[in-house]
Amino acid sequence: MTTSGERDQKLTLRTRLRALRRSGPVPDMSAEVLLAVDAFAVSAGQTVCAYLASRFEPGSLAMVGALRSRGCRVLLPVVVGPALDWAVYDGELRAGAFGLREPVGPLLGPAAVGSAALVLAPALAVDHAGVRLGKGGGYYDRALGLSTGPVVAVVRDEEFVPSLPAEPHDVPVDAVLTPSRGLVRLPL
């Protein structure tokens, strides 16, 4: 059961983590995502659900390019109402909801995340048990609930923390990816 205390803790953490992100360099994560591809034995031709980093978020367009250069079929999220839909990234982008960039291809449906051999998810923080703290909209928790492949959250080093407040709707991740630690499987 969710308590207002857990929601308040998450809100406080989100505010603090967003402020910290604005003060440091943004990790590219291109080399690191290839560690995850190798660790989970993702082969050329298999699908990887990824994301395009927003301002101050770890990751980059080069990170997505590294996946494509490995021969992965890359799906990127498209915000449609309260859900994340998915489209194949072919190198072309357009402006989307919330100022995000999104692929221009046809929408494949929210369940397309279930076809992924690997899912790379953005996060504000991840704890040693695999609890992922997102931005608070629930988009990724709803999407990750449909995933059948391993889910790897991508964060800065200082955003991998011992513990976070959890609510029943939070979908745990299988691993975390940081610039200096690389891939860490969870729970620890």
N, C-alpha and C positions, 0 to 999 in steps of 0.2 A: 504494500500500500504506500502511495506517495504521501509525503507530509509536506506542509508548507516550509518546514525547515530545510528539507532537501532542495526544494525549488529555490529558496532564498540562497542557500549555499552555492548552487549552480550559477545563479545570477551574479553573485559576488565574484565567483571565479572567472566567469566570462568577461566581466568588466576589467578585472586585473590582467587577465591574459591578453586581451585585445590591446590594452595600454602597453604591455611589455613588447608585443609584436611590433608596435610602431617604432620602437627604439633600437631595433637591431637589423642586421642584414637579412635578406630573404634567401634561404637555402634553395638552390636550383633543383636538387634531388634527382638529376638525370642518372648518375651512376648508381645511386642507391636503389632506384626502382628496378634496375637490372639485377641487383642482388636478390630482390624479392622474386623476380621472374625465374631466376636460376634455382632459388631455394624451394620454390613450389613446382619446379619442373614444368613450367609453361613453355610449350613448343610453338614454333612458328605456325601461324594459321589459327591458333587458339585465341579466344576472346579475353581481353582484359578491360574491365570497366575502370576508368580513371576519372580525373577531374582536371579542369583548368584552374589553377590557383588564382584567387582574387588577391587584391592588394594586401601585402604583408603576410600572405599565407605561404607556407612551404610548398615548393613545387614550381613548375614553369612550363611554358610551351615546349621548351627543349626536353623536359621530362616525358611529355607525351610523344614527342618526336623520337626519343630513345626507344620507346615501346614499339613504335611503327618500324624503326630501323631493325629491330629484332624480328620483324615479321608478324607481330601480333596484330590482330584485328582489334582496334581500340574503339570502345563505346564511351561517349561522354554524356553527362546528364543534360537534360533539357527540363526546366521547371514548367510543369503544366498543372495549373490549379494547385492542389495540396500535395501533388505527387511528383516524383522524378520520373520522367520518361527517358529514353535513351536513343541515341542516333550514332551511326558510324562516323568517326572522324576521318575525313579524307584530305585534310589540310585546309579546308575552307571553313571560316567562322562568321557568325553574325552576332549582333547585340541581342541579348536575351533579358529575361526577368532579373531584377535586382542588380542590373549593371553587369551581369555575367556574360561571358562569351560562350556561345554554344555552336555545335555543328549544324550545317545546313541540310543534311540528308534527311530522308524520311524517318518519322518516329517509329520505333520498334515496340513500344509499349513498356509499361513499368516492369513487367515480368522478364524483360530481356536481361536484367541483371542476373537472373537464374542460369543463363547460358555461359556465364563468365568462368573461366578457369582461375581467375584472380580478380579481386576487387580492391582497388586503392581508394581509400576514403579520407577526405580531409577531416581534421579534428582540431579543437583548441587544446586538448590534452587527452592523455591515455594513462591509465594506471596499470599497476603490475598484475591485476586480475583480468585486464582486458576491457575495463569500463572505458567507454569513449565519451568525451564531453564535446558535443557539437555546438553549433551556433545558437541552437534553441528553437529552430523551426520544426524539427522533427522529420524533415525531408529524408535525411539519410537513415534514420532509424526505421522509417517505413520501407525504404528501399532495401536496406540490409536484411530485413526480415524475409525478403524474397530470394536472397542469395543462397546458392548451394556451394559455391567455391570459397576458398579462404579469403578472409577480409583482413587487409593490412591498413592500419591508420598511419598517416604521414604527419609527423610533428617535428618541431624543433627539439633539440636535446633537453632543454629545461622544461619542456611540456610533457615529458615522460616522468610521471610522478608515482609515489608509492600507493596513494589511494585517492579516490574521487567519490563524491556522493552518487548513488545509483537509484534509478527509479525503475519500476517494472517494465516500462516500454523501451528501456535502453538495450540495444543489441550489442553484445560483447564482440570484440574483435579477436582474431586469431594471432595477430602479431602487430608490432609497431615498427616503424621505420624512421630512424633519426639520422642526421648528418654524421655524427661521430660514432654512434654505436652500431649503425647499419640496421640489419633486421634482427629483431628480438621476438622469439615466439612466446606466446602468452597462454595461460597464466604462468607467472614465475613461481 
